[in-house]
């Protein structure tokens, strides 16, 4: 694919060089700065000054001013010219002799220094001598198969090395110690310092003209077989793919990143970066193509022309204008070496951004995203393509010059709705990725507001995720957009995020009441309950509590029962106020009191009594409607019994008075038990309810956390109720026998035997008697064990005492008290385990004397 990389501009017209002398032909050229030297077939050297001019339209032209010309007097063509600017010398090859002439006046050096016997020569552009005042020259000698290396100074020459080659050399290029040679049948790399050579590839010098050109450090360009331009390093390898030339290439030049080749009819331009042919320029009768410090000069026999490279930035822009993204990026990367770092970075970022928009317009979204990221695109450039997405308050102005040619998304997609939808999906994805990165710094409001608008328009599920997480959506723009798209629930979330809970609740309540339509959440009522539960604004809680409770008492009461624990502990909302509010809602009131009593375990009589009364009233209400215990009645009875059993805070007499005259016998028994009137309770359980199991359970739970005697007393009471004189009910006898046999450990066997009827057989009570005997034996044995342990401990103490008495203690008037340091006046003292002694009164006050307590940890060692 073509690109305009160079423009051919005339530098020296025929008339300036030869006038009307048609026999004069250009043989060679050399350019050093503005100095252009031309060698002709009639042994003349011409010196011109080239002046580059740029018109107002940016067109480049060259004005050549002839300085002088010089006849060398040999009547032979001037074969080659090379400038050595450091020496102010021009090396001229004519008649196999290299002559040193002055670059200014073209006069030979006074010493007459020259190199004879040269077929062709080249300069070493990577010299090894290190001397800035000499140049290294490599010649192909007229001697067979000989290469010679010279050092050329200002007025003298010095041969350095002579190297012999396996075949006759035809062309040579030099880099350091390495020679790249075109021999008769092949190209080789030769290290003239070590003599080591490396074959490259074959070619036939009889069929085509060899080309050997140094293009960089330790790298050469060669004309290979099949019209290929081959790259080779001094190691004999190729690090670039070859370029495809014509079969009859005459010359080659380098102007990075391009390789320029000349044949009989054309100048072709190939890229070194991707090896593609980029430009073809018609050019007939050309026979010289050379590059001089980045300037490419081509010549016919009669005229000299310069290939002026277009600025790389313009080439890249032309490629982008043609939507040739890959080529533009390759060229931009290759331009790095020719452009200052800071300027390149700015330029390259812009190119990446432009390339991203081209890919975006072609719906190549993955490629576009990567280019936008690499180019650090201001994401607002992308957002601005989408109408109305940027907030009205945004100060963004598009880049100038523009990064793309599109006014908006409608123009880009030409109204194609499918393409537009794809573009919007891409922007959603891209904004979601970059909103939490450095790319968003400085304009997060624009990004999040645009993302919200896209989500709302597309009915995307991520809209709610955006609003419940940290975001920077602008309230005014976002609210209007959400209302436009009837996203009222999301609008409420936006209000909540911006601290406007009242506005949020007002919207949500309207949705639940059906005043406005939004099906985002089918459980919006429950959501509002949950929202108010954790709402710290008490005024809002009270304002909507009536509405909440009217909708559903049992769910609505959660705004009070499930409030944060720390808030409940501080009683930010007074429970009494809540109960007053709930008086119109009996189910909610019961659930709230259950919360206070059973969950929070508040130890206040009024709440416990109130809950018990509510249970009782509800039960009696249900019983007045139906005589059968329904599920609800049974559940309430269980709750009431549990409360009556476990709580000690309610007003027992008050509840008992309310139960009197009802059939709530079990509840009455529990209440009598709370009053320690166990006989009444057991009488109800046994004679009225005839629930013997409940009677036994009564004894068990009433004696919890009590001593053994209390439990035995309850079980003996129950036994007495069963055995009340005058009762002839056989079931009571069976219950009494079962009680004894099943709970033998809870009875005093001696007392039992005194109250049971004489008519009962031993066999009837055998389980009880066996258990009683077993318990008696166990008790006796445990007593014996405890006695034995006590005796053993006593024996140990006696042994210790005997040990203490075993050694005699001598007391004399020389012994002094370790506490007060006074002698003993009477044979009464205290002796410590370490052998020290003290007065008894001193020992009694030993805690005042650290020197004694240090040795005496215990006063139990007195003797």
C-alpha positions in Angstrom: 0.0 0.0 0.0 1.3 3.4 -1.0 2.2 6.3 1.2 3.9 9.5 0.1 7.1 9.3 2.0 9.4 11.3 -0.4 9.1 14.1 -2.9 11.6 14.4 -5.8 13.0 17.9 -6.0 15.6 19.1 -8.5 18.9 20.3 -7.0 21.3 21.0 -9.9 19.9 21.5 -13.4 21.8 20.5 -16.4 22.5 24.0 -17.6 24.2 24.9 -14.3 26.6 22.0 -14.7 27.4 21.7 -18.4 25.7 24.5 -20.3 25.5 23.3 -23.9 28.3 20.7 -23.5 26.3 17.5 -24.0 29.3 15.3 -23.8 29.7 16.0 -20.0 28.2 13.3 -17.8 27.9 13.1 -14.0 30.0 10.2 -12.7 29.8 10.6 -8.9 28.5 12.9 -6.2 29.3 13.8 -2.6 27.4 15.9 -0.2 28.7 17.3 3.2 26.3 19.7 4.9 25.4 22.3 2.3 28.4 21.5 0.1 27.6 19.4 -3.0 30.5 18.0 -5.0 30.0 16.5 -8.5 32.6 14.5 -10.4 32.3 14.3 -14.2 33.6 12.2 -17.0 35.8 14.9 -18.2 37.9 14.9 -15.0 36.3 18.0 -13.4 35.1 18.5 -9.9 32.2 21.0 -9.3 31.4 22.6 -6.0 27.9 23.9 -5.3 26.2 25.3 -2.2 22.7 24.0 -1.7 20.2 26.3 0.0 17.0 24.8 1.1 13.9 27.0 0.9 10.4 26.4 2.3 7.5 28.3 0.8 4.5 29.6 2.7 2.6 26.6 1.5 5.3 24.3 3.0 6.8 23.4 -0.4 10.5 22.6 -0.2 12.9 23.7 -3.0 16.7 23.9 -3.4 18.8 26.7 -4.9 22.3 25.5 -6.0 25.0 28.2 -6.2 28.1 27.2 -8.0 31.3 28.0 -6.0 34.0 26.8 -8.4 35.1 23.9 -10.5 38.5 22.2 -10.8 40.1 20.2 -13.6 42.3 17.4 -12.3 44.3 17.2 -15.6 44.2 13.4 -15.9 41.7 13.2 -18.8 40.0 10.3 -17.0 36.5 10.3 -15.3 36.3 11.2 -11.6 35.1 7.8 -10.3 34.4 8.5 -6.6 34.3 11.4 -4.2 34.3 11.2 -0.4 34.4 14.1 2.1 36.4 14.1 5.3 35.0 17.2 6.9 37.1 16.8 10.1 40.2 17.2 7.9 38.6 19.7 5.4 39.6 17.2 2.7 37.9 15.7 -0.3 39.1 12.2 -1.3 39.0 12.0 -5.1 39.3 8.7 -7.0 40.5 9.2 -10.6 42.6 6.9 -12.7 43.0 4.4 -9.9 44.5 7.1 -7.6 42.9 8.6 -4.6 44.0 12.3 -4.3 43.5 14.5 -1.2 42.2 18.0 -2.2 41.0 20.9 -0.1 37.3 21.0 0.3 37.2 24.8 -0.1 39.4 25.5 -3.0 39.7 22.0 -4.5 43.5 22.3 -4.6 45.5 19.1 -3.9 47.4 19.1 -0.6 50.9 20.5 -0.9 52.5 17.3 0.2 50.9 15.5 -2.8 49.7 12.7 -0.5 47.7 10.1 -2.4 46.8 6.4 -2.5 47.6 4.6 -5.7 46.2 1.4 -7.2 42.6 1.7 -6.0 39.7 0.3 -8.0 37.1 1.7 -5.5 37.1 2.8 -1.9 34.9 3.6 1.1 35.3 5.2 4.5 35.0 3.5 7.8 32.1 5.2 9.5 32.8 3.3 12.7 36.6 3.9 13.0 38.8 1.8 15.3 41.8 4.1 15.6 40.1 6.6 18.0 42.1 9.5 16.4 39.6 12.3 15.5 42.1 13.9 13.1 42.3 11.0 10.7 39.9 8.9 8.6 40.1 5.2 7.9 39.9 4.3 4.2 39.3 0.8 2.8 40.2 0.3 -0.9 39.8 -2.6 -3.3 43.3 -2.7 -4.8 44.2 -3.2 -8.4 46.2 -6.1 -7.1 44.3 -9.4 -7.5 42.1 -10.4 -4.5 43.6 -7.6 -2.2 41.9 -5.2 0.2 44.0 -2.5 1.8 43.3 -0.4 4.9 44.7 3.2 5.2 44.7 5.9 7.7 44.4 9.3 6.0 45.6 12.4 7.8 45.4 16.1 6.7 48.5 15.9 4.5 49.6 12.3 4.6 48.4 8.7 4.3 49.5 5.5 6.1 48.8 1.9 5.1 47.5 -0.1 8.1 46.6 -3.5 6.8 46.5 -5.6 3.6 44.1 -8.4 3.5 43.8 -11.1 0.8 40.4 -12.5 -0.2 39.5 -15.9 -1.6 38.0 -14.3 -4.8 38.3 -11.0 -6.5 36.3 -8.3 -4.5 33.8 -6.1 -6.5 32.3 -3.9 -3.7 33.0 -3.3 0.0 31.5 -1.6 3.0 33.3 -1.2 6.4 32.1 -1.2 10.0 34.9 -1.2 12.6 37.1 -4.3 12.0 34.4 -5.9 9.8 34.4 -5.8 6.0 31.3 -6.8 4.1 32.6 -7.8 0.7 30.9 -8.7 -2.6 33.2 -11.2 -4.2 32.9 -12.7 -7.7 30.3 -15.4 -6.6 29.3 -14.6 -3.1 29.0 -12.1 -0.2 31.2 -12.6 2.9 31.9 -10.9 6.2 35.6 -10.6 7.0 37.2 -9.4 10.2 40.5 -7.9 8.9 41.9 -7.8 12.4 41.6 -11.5 13.1 41.2 -12.8 9.5 38.1 -14.7 10.4 35.5 -14.8 7.6 31.8 -15.7 7.4 30.1 -16.7 4.2 26.7 -15.0 3.7 25.0 -16.1 0.4 25.9 -16.6 -3.2 25.3 -14.3 -6.2 26.7 -13.9 -9.7 28.6 -10.6 -10.3 28.5 -11.2 -14.1 24.7 -11.1 -14.1 24.0 -8.2 -11.8 25.7 -5.3 -10.1 26.5 -6.1 -6.5 25.3 -3.6 -3.8 27.0 -3.5 -0.4 25.9 -0.7 2.0 26.4 -0.1 5.7 23.0 0.9 7.2 23.9 0.9 10.9 26.2 -0.3 13.5 27.4 -3.8 12.5 24.6 -4.2 9.9 24.7 -4.1 6.1 22.2 -4.1 3.2 23.0 -6.3 0.2 21.5 -6.9 -3.2 20.6 -10.6 -3.0 19.4 -13.2 -5.5 15.8 -13.0 -6.8 15.6 -9.2 -6.5 15.8 -9.3 -2.7 17.3 -6.6 -0.5 19.0 -8.7 2.2 20.0 -7.4 5.7 23.0 -9.0 7.4 24.9 -8.4 10.6 28.6 -8.9 11.2 27.7 -12.2 12.8 26.4 -13.4 9.5 22.7 -13.4 10.5 19.7 -11.4 9.4 17.5 -9.7 12.0 15.1 -8.3 9.5 13.0 -9.8 6.8 14.2 -9.0 3.2 12.6 -6.3 1.0 11.5 -7.2 -2.5 13.3 -5.2 -5.2 13.3 -5.5 -8.9 16.0 -7.7 -10.5 18.0 -4.8 -12.0 18.5 -2.6 -8.9 21.4 -0.1 -9.5 21.8 1.5 -6.1 20.3 1.6 -2.6 20.2 4.3 0.2 18.9 4.5 3.7 16.7 7.2 5.2 15.2 5.7 8.3 12.8 4.1 8.5 12.9 3.6 4.7 15.2 1.8 2.3 15.3 3.5 -1.1 16.3 1.6 -4.3 17.0 2.7 -7.8 16.5 0.7 -11.0 16.3 1.7 -14.7 12.8 3.2 -14.5 11.8 3.7 -10.9 12.8 4.8 -7.4 11.1 2.4 -4.9 10.7 3.0 -1.2 10.4 0.2 1.3 9.9 0.3 5.1 12.5 -1.3 7.3 9.8 -1.8 9.9 7.4 -4.0 8.0 9.4 -4.6 4.8 6.4 -3.4 2.7 6.8 -1.2 -0.4 5.4 2.2 0.4 6.1 4.4 -2.6 7.2 4.2 -6.2 8.5 7.3 -8.1 9.1 7.2 -11.9 12.7 8.1 -12.6 14.5 7.2 -15.8 18.2 7.2 -16.7 19.2 7.3 -13.1 22.5 5.8 -12.2 23.5 7.2 -8.8 21.6 6.8 -5.5 23.3 7.7 -2.3 22.4 9.0 1.2 24.4 11.7 3.0 23.6 12.3 6.7 19.9 11.6 6.1 19.8 13.4 2.8 19.0 11.1 -0.2 20.4 12.2 -3.5 19.7 10.6 -6.9 21.4 11.6 -10.2 21.2 11.0 -13.9 24.0 11.7 -16.2 22.9 15.3 -16.6 21.2 16.4 -13.3 21.0 16.0 -9.5 17.8 15.6 -7.5 17.1 15.3 -3.9 14.5 13.0 -2.3 12.9 15.2 0.3 11.3 13.1 3.1 7.9 14.3 4.2 7.7 14.8 8.0 7.0 11.5 9.7 4.1 13.1 11.5 2.4 13.9 8.2 3.1 10.5 6.9 1.5 9.0 9.9 -1.5 11.3 9.7 -1.9 10.3 6.0 -1.9 6.7 7.0 -4.5 7.3 9.7 -6.6 9.3 7.3 -6.6 6.2 5.1 -7.5 4.1 8.2 -4.2 2.2 7.9 -3.8 1.9 11.6 -1.2 -0.9 11.8 1.1 0.8 9.3 0.7 4.1 11.1 1.6 2.6 14.5 4.6 0.7 13.1 5.9 3.9 11.5 5.3 5.9 14.7 7.2 3.4 16.8 10.0 3.4 14.2 10.1 7.2 14.4 11.3 7.1 18.1 15.0 7.3 17.2 14.5 10.4 15.1 12.4 12.5 17.5 13.3 13.9 20.9 11.9 11.7 23.7 9.4 14.2 25.2 8.1 15.3 21.8 7.8 11.7 20.7 5.8 10.7 23.7 3.3 13.5 23.1 3.1 12.6 19.5 2.8 8.9 20.0 0.0 9.2 22.6 -2.0 11.3 20.2 -1.4 8.8 17.4 -2.6 6.0 19.6 -5.7 7.9 20.5 -6.4 8.6 16.8 -5.9 5.0 16.0 -8.2 4.0 18.8 -11.0 6.1 17.3 -10.5 4.6 13.9 -10.8 1.1 15.4 -13.8 2.3 17.4 -15.5 3.6 14.2 -14.9 0.1 12.7 -16.5 -1.5 15.8 -13.1 -3.1 16.6 -13.7 -2.5 20.3 -11.0 -4.7 21.8 -8.4 -3.0 19.7 -9.8 0.4 20.4 -9.9 -0.2 24.1 -6.2 -1.2 24.1 -5.2 1.8 22.1 -7.2 4.2 24.3 -5.5 2.8 27.4 -2.0 2.9 25.8 -2.6 6.4 24.6 -4.0 7.6 28.0 -7.0 9.0 26.3 -9.0 11.6 28.2 -12.1 9.4 28.4 -14.3 12.5 28.0 -13.2 12.5 24.3 -15.0 9.3 23.9 -18.0 10.2 26.1 -18.5 13.4 24.1 -19.4 11.3 21.0 -22.5 10.2 22.8 -25.2 12.9 22.9 -26.3 14.2 26.3 -24.0 11.9 28.3 -21.6 14.5 29.6 -23.1 16.5 32.4 -24.4 20.0 31.5 -21.9 21.4 34.1 -18.9 19.7 32.4 -16.2 22.2 31.2 -14.8 19.6 28.7 -13.7 20.9 25.2 -12.6 18.4 22.6 -9.0 18.2 21.6 -7.7 20.5 18.8 -6.8 19.5 16.2 -9.6 16.8 16.6 -8.7 13.2 17.2 -11.4 12.0 14.8 -13.8 13.3 12.1 -17.1 12.5 13.8 -19.5 15.0 15.3 -21.3 12.4 17.3 -22.4 8.8 17.5 -25.3 9.3 15.1 -22.9 10.4 12.3 -20.4 7.6 13.1 -23.1 4.9 12.9 -25.1 6.7 10.2 -28.2 6.1 12.3 -27.8 2.3 12.4 -29.4 1.3 15.7 -27.6 -2.0 16.0 -24.2 -0.3 15.7 -25.3 2.4 18.1 -26.3 -0.3 20.7 -22.9 -2.0 20.3 -21.1 1.3 20.8 -23.1 2.0 23.9 -22.3 -1.4 25.3 -18.6 -0.8 24.7 -18.7 2.5 26.4 -20.4 0.9 29.4 -17.8 -1.7 29.7 -14.9 0.7 29.1 -16.2 3.3 31.7 -16.8 0.6 34.2 -13.1 -0.5 33.8 -11.5 2.9 34.0 -13.6 4.6 36.6 -11.5 3.2 39.4 -8.1 3.8 37.7 -5.9 6.8 37.4 -7.5 7.5 34.0 -10.5 8.8 35.9 -8.6 11.2 38.1 -10.0 14.7 37.9 -13.2 14.0 36.1 -14.9 11.1 38.0 -18.2 13.0 38.0 -18.3 13.0 34.2 -17.5 9.3 34.0 -19.9 8.1 36.7 -22.7 10.4 35.4 -22.3 9.1 31.9 -22.2 5.5 33.1 -25.4 6.0 35.1 -27.1 7.4 32.0 -26.0 4.5 29.9 -27.2 2.0 32.5 -30.5 3.7 32.9 -31.1 3.9 29.1 -30.2 0.3 28.6 -32.1 -1.0 31.7 -28.8 -2.5 32.8 -28.7 -4.5 36.0 -25.4 -2.7 37.0 -27.3 0.6 37.6 -28.2 -0.4 41.1 -24.7 -1.7 41.8 -23.3 1.7 40.8 -25.7 3.6 43.0 -25.2 1.5 46.2 -21.4 1.7 45.9 -19.1 4.7 46.1 -19.9 6.9 43.1 -19.5 10.5 41.9 -22.8 10.8 39.9 -23.9 14.4 39.7 -27.3 14.7 41.4 -29.0 17.2 39.1 -28.2 15.6 35.8 -28.6 12.0 37.1 -31.9 12.7 38.8 -33.4 14.2 35.6 -32.2 11.3 33.5 -33.5 8.6 35.9 -36.8 10.3 36.0 -36.9 10.5 32.3 -36.4 6.8 32.0 -38.8 6.0 34.9 -36.1 4.5 37.1 -37.7 5.7 40.3 -36.2 3.1 42.6 -32.7 3.9 41.3 -33.6 7.6 41.7 -34.3 6.9 45.4 -31.0 5.2 45.8 -29.3 8.3 44.2 -31.2 10.5 46.7 -30.1 8.3 49.6 -26.5 8.3 48.5 -26.6 12.1 48.5 -28.1 12.2 52.0 -31.7 12.9 50.9 -33.4 10.0 52.6 -36.8 11.8 52.9 -36.9 12.2 49.1 -35.9 8.6 48.6 -38.6 7.3 50.9 -41.2 9.5 49.3 -40.5 8.0 45.9 -40.4 4.4 47.1 -43.7 4.8 49.0 -45.4 6.1 45.9 -44.1 3.0 44.0 -45.6 0.6 46.6 -48.9 2.6 46.6 -49.1 2.4 42.8 -48.9 6.2 42.3 -45.9 5.7 40.0 -44.8 2.6 38.1 -41.4 0.9 38.6 -41.0 -2.9 38.6 -37.3 -2.9 39.6 -38.0 -4.6 42.9 -41.0 -6.8 43.7 -40.1 -6.7 47.4 -39.9 -3.0 47.7 -42.1 -2.9 50.8 -39.7 -5.2 52.6 -36.8 -3.1 51.3 -38.3 0.0 52.8 -38.8 -1.8 56.1 -35.2 -2.8 56.1 -34.1 0.7 55.1 -36.1 2.3 58.0 -34.7 -0.3 60.3 -31.2 1.0 59.8 -32.2 4.6 59.3 -30.7 6.9 61.9 -33.2 9.7 61.3 -35.9 9.0 64.0 -38.2 11.5 62.5 -38.3 9.6 59.3 -38.9 6.3 61.2 -41.9 7.8 63.1 -43.2 9.5 59.9 -43.5 6.3 58.0 -44.2 3.9 60.8 -48.0 4.2 60.5 -47.7 3.5 56.7 -45.4 0.5 57.3 -47.6 -1.0 60.0 -50.8 -0.5 58.0 -49.3 -2.5 55.1 -48.2 -5.4 57.3 -48.1 -5.5 61.1 -45.8 -8.5 61.5 -43.2 -7.3 58.9 -43.6 -3.7 59.7 -42.7 -4.0 63.4 -39.2 -5.0 62.3 -38.4 -1.3 62.0 -38.4 -1.4 65.8 -37.3 -4.9 66.6 -34.4 -5.2 64.2 -32.7 -1.9 64.8 -28.9 -1.9 65.3 -28.0 -3.4 68.7 -26.0 -0.4 69.8 -28.9 1.9 69.1 -31.3 -0.2 71.0 -28.9 -0.4 74.0 -28.8 3.4 74.1 -32.7 3.5 73.9 -32.5 6.2 71.2 -36.2 5.4 70.6 -38.1 4.9 73.9 -39.7 1.5 74.1 -42.7 3.0 75.9 -43.3 5.3 72.9 -43.1 2.4 70.6 -45.6 0.4 72.6 -48.0 3.4 72.6 -47.6 3.6 68.8 -48.3 -0.1 68.4 -51.5 -0.1 70.5 -53.5 0.1 67.3 -51.6 -2.9 65.9 -52.1 -5.9 68.3 -49.9 -8.4 66.4 -47.1 -5.9 66.1 -47.4 -5.0 69.8 -47.1 -8.6 70.8 -44.0 -9.1 68.6 -42.4 -6.0 70.0 -43.0 -7.1 73.6 -41.6 -10.5 72.7 -38.5 -8.8 71.3 -38.1 -6.8 74.6 -38.7 -9.7 76.9 -37.4 -12.8 75.1 -34.7 -11.4 72.8 -33.3 -8.3 74.6 -34.2 -9.8 78.0 -35.2 -6.5 79.5 -35.8 -7.0 83.2 -38.9 -4.8 83.7 -42.1 -6.0 85.3 -44.4 -3.9 83.1 -43.1 -5.5 79.9 -43.3 -9.1 81.2 -46.8 -8.5 82.7 -48.0 -6.8 79.6 -46.8 -9.6 77.4 -48.4 -12.2 79.6 -51.7 -10.3 79.6 -51.7 -10.0 75.8 -51.0 -13.7 75.4 -53.9 -14.4 77.9 -56.3 -12.1 76.3 -55.6 -13.5 72.8 -56.1 -17.1 74.1 -59.4 -16.2 75.8 -60.5 -14.4 72.6 -59.8 -17.4 70.5 -61.5 -19.8 73.0 -64.6 -17.7 73.0 -64.9 -18.2 69.3 -64.3 -21.9 69.2 -64.0 -24.6 71.8 -61.4 -26.6 69.9 -57.8 -25.6 70.3 -56.6 -24.5 66.9 -53.0 -24.2 65.9 -52.9 -20.5 66.8 -54.4 -21.2 70.2 -51.9 -24.0 70.9 -49.0 -21.8 69.9 -50.1 -19.0 72.2 -50.6 -21.5 75.1 -47.1 -22.7 74.7 -45.8 -19.2 74.6 -47.7 -18.2 77.7 -46.6 -21.3 79.7 -43.0 -20.7 78.7 -43.2 -17.1 79.8 -44.9 -18.0 83.1 -42.3 -20.7 83.8 -39.2 -18.8 82.9 -39.9 -15.3 84.0 -40.0 -14.1 87.6 -40.8 -10.5 86.9 -44.5 -10.4 86.0 -47.2 -9.7 88.6 -48.3 -13.2 89.5 -51.4 -12.4 91.6 -52.6 -10.1 88.8 -52.3 -12.8 86.2 -53.8 -15.4 88.5 -56.8 -13.2 89.1 -57.4 -13.0 85.3 -57.1 -16.7 84.9 -59.6 -17.5 87.7 -62.8 -19.0 86.3 -61.2 -20.1 83.0 -60.1 -23.6 82.0 -56.4 -22.6 81.9 -55.6 -25.1 84.7 -52.0 -25.7 83.6 -51.3 -22.0 83.7 -52.9 -21.7 87.1 -50.7 -24.5 88.4 -47.6 -22.7 87.1 -48.7 -19.5 88.8 -49.3 -21.3 92.1 -45.9 -22.8 91.8 -44.4 -19.3 91.4 -46.2 -18.5 94.7 -44.7 -21.5 96.4 -48.2 -22.9 96.8 -47.2 -26.3 95.4 -49.9 -28.3 96.9 -52.6 -26.3 95.1 -50.6 -26.6 91.9 -50.1 -30.3 92.2 -53.8 -30.8 93.1 -54.8 -29.0 89.9 -52.4 -31.1 87.8 -53.4 -34.4 89.4 -57.1 -34.1 90.2 -58.4 -31.6 87.6 -56.1 -32.2 84.6 -55.1 -35.7 85.6 -51.8 -35.0 83.8 -49.4 -37.1 85.8 -46.5 -36.5 83.5 -47.0 -32.7 83.8 -47.1 -33.1 87.6 -43.7 -34.8 87.5 -42.4 -32.2 85.1 -43.7 -29.5 87.5 -41.6 -31.0 90.3 -38.6 -31.1 88.0 -38.6 -27.5 86.7 -39.7 -26.0 90.0 -36.7 -27.5 91.7 -34.1 -26.4 89.1 -31.2 -24.6 90.7 -32.5 -25.7 94.2 -31.0 -28.0 96.8 -31.8 -31.7 97.1 -34.0 -31.2 100.1 -36.3 -28.8 98.2 -36.6 -31.3 95.3 -37.4 -34.2 97.7 -40.0 -32.0 99.4 -41.8 -31.4 96.0 -41.8 -35.1 95.1 -43.0 -36.1 98.5 -45.8 -33.5 98.1 -46.8 -35.1 94.8 -46.7 -38.6 96.3 -49.0 -37.3 99.1 -51.5 -35.9 96.6 -51.5 -39.3 94.8 -52.1 -41.1 98.2 -54.6 -38.7 99.6 -56.9 -40.7 102.0 -60.3 -41.3 100.7 -59.4 -41.5 97.0 -60.3 -44.8 95.3 -59.1 -43.9 91.8 -56.8 -46.7 90.7 -55.0 -44.4 88.2 -53.7 -42.4 91.1 -52.3 -45.6 92.7 -50.6 -46.5 89.4 -49.3 -43.0 89.1 -47.9 -43.1 92.7 -46.2 -46.5 92.0 -44.7 -45.2 88.7 -43.5 -42.0 90.4 -41.7 -44.0 93.0 -40.2 -46.6 90.6 -39.1 -43.9 88.1 -37.7 -41.3 90.5 -36.4 -43.4 93.4 -33.4 -41.1 93.8 -35.7 -38.2 94.6 -37.3 -39.8 97.7 -36.3 -40.5 101.3 -37.0 -44.2 101.4 -37.7 -44.2 105.2 -40.5 -41.5 104.8 -41.9 -43.3 101.8 -42.3 -46.6 103.6 -44.2 -44.7 106.3 -46.8 -43.3 103.9 -47.4 -46.1 101.4 -50.4 -48.4 102.2 -49.6 -51.6 104.0 -51.5 -53.5 101.3 -48.8 -52.8 98.7 -46.6 -55.8 98.0 -42.8 -55.7 97.9 -43.0 -56.8 94.3 -45.0 -53.8 93.4 -42.3 -51.5 94.8 -39.3 -53.6 93.9 -37.8 -51.1 91.4 -38.1 -48.4 94.0 -36.8 -50.5 96.8 -33.9 -51.8 94.7 -33.0 -48.2 93.7 -33.3 -47.0 97.3 -31.1 -49.8 98.6 -28.6 -49.1 95.8 -28.6 -45.4 96.7 -28.2 -46.2 100.4 -25.3 -48.5 99.7 -23.7 -46.0 97.4 -24.1 -43.2 99.9 -22.5 -45.4 102.6 -19.6 -46.3 100.4 -19.0 -42.8 99.3 -19.0 -41.8 103.0 -16.5 -44.4 103.8 -14.3 -43.2 101.0 -14.5 -39.6 102.2 -13.7 -40.8 105.7 -10.7 -42.8 104.5 -9.4 -39.8 102.6 -9.8 -37.6 105.6 -7.9 -40.1 107.8 -5.1 -40.3 105.3 -4.8 -36.6 105.2 -4.7 -36.4 109.0 -2.0 -39.1 109.1 0.1 -37.0 106.6 -0.2 -34.0 108.9 0.8 -36.1 112.0 3.8 -37.4 110.1 4.9 -33.8 109.3 4.5 -32.8 112.9 6.6 -35.8 114.1 9.3 -34.8 111.6 9.3 -31.3 112.9 9.8 -32.6 116.5 12.5 -35.1 115.5 15.5 -32.7 115.8 16.2 -31.0 119.1 16.2 -27.2 119.2 18.8 -25.6 121.4 18.0 -22.2 122.9 20.6 -20.2 124.8 21.2 -16.7 125.9 23.4 -16.3 122.8 20.5 -16.8 120.4 18.8 -13.6 119.2 15.5 -13.0 117.6 15.8 -12.7 113.8 13.3 -9.9 113.8 14.2 -7.6 116.7 17.8 -8.9 117.3 17.1 -9.2 121.1 17.9 -12.3 123.2 15.1 -14.7 124.3 13.9 -14.2 128.0 11.8 -17.3 128.1 11.7 -20.7 126.4 8.8 -19.7 124.1 9.6 -19.0 120.4 8.7 -19.5 116.8 11.0 -21.5 114.6 10.9 -21.2 110.8 11.7 -24.0 108.3 15.1 -22.4 107.6 16.1 -22.8 111.3 15.7 -19.1 112.2 13.8 -18.2 115.4 11.8 -15.3 116.6 9.8 -14.1 119.5 6.2 -15.1 119.3 5.1 -11.4 119.4 7.6 -10.6 116.7 6.4 -13.5 114.6 2.8 -12.3 115.0 3.9 -9.0 113.4 6.1 -10.6 110.8 4.3 -8.9 108.0 6.0 -5.6 109.2 9.5 -7.1 108.8 10.6 -7.9 105.3 13.8 -9.7 106.5 11.8 -12.4 108.3 8.9 -12.7 105.8 11.5 -13.3 103.1 12.5 -16.5 104.9 9.1 -17.4 106.3 6.4 -17.8 103.7 3.9 -19.3 106.1 3.0 -19.0 109.8 1.8 -22.6 109.9 5.4 -23.7 110.6 5.3 -22.5 114.2 6.3 -25.1 116.7 
